[in-house]
Amino acid sequence: MDLEFLDQQSKVKPLLMRLYESRRLLGLGQDKKDVLKTELSDAIFELLDVRLSSREQELVADVMIALLRQAEQDFRQALAVRLAAMENVPLPLVVHLAKDEIDIARPILERSLVLSDLDLMEIIKSKSSEYWQAIARRHLLSHQVMNALADTGDFDTAMALAQNEYIILNEYVICFVFLGAECYSVLAIVFVFCFELI
């Protein structure tokens, strides 16, 4: 790993070396896999705690995405849960996890504040209904994102929007949910119950 472009004062260099070494050791043996996964995870979060320049952030994101492509599902899933609560995570890393398998993407889609409306809209356009439902459960949803979810016409996404107690549905989405409620009695019951709470 060539890190010569980083200055001698950089705190990132030793952390990236630790991250690289942890990943290399993890690939070598099965006998201490859990310990090495913990070491790798600790190295990642220690690296994210350091204040980074934009160039260093790009490098960190590239290295972490490369590692995640090789990591096992359970490790990526545990990492996604922890990263979903953090605000200083490089956007490319968050987007990469948001587009991973749904079990990995779900915590990021539901909770990460790093994702912008544009990121969410792109995921709605490119992914399936399970991803839409996770987005529909976010505590903060703009009208633009809610409208894009309504435009999917997906019943389960309508249910997730109707059951989301943290958002106020706009008129466009209410019409979508109402039209869906006409077709599905379960959605009608949820819709009526939600409005009784208001």
Secondary structure, DSSP 4 states (H G I P E B T S, - for coil): ---TTS-TT-SHHHHHHHHHHHHHHHHH-STTHHHHHHHHHHHHHHHHHS---HHHHHHHHHHHHHHHHHS-HHHHHHHHHHHHT-SSS-HHHHHHHHTS-HHHHHHHHHH-SS--HHHHHHHHHHS-HHHHHHHHT-S---HHHHHHHHHTT-HHHHHHHHH-TTS---HHHHHHHHHHHHH-HHHHHHHHHHHHH-
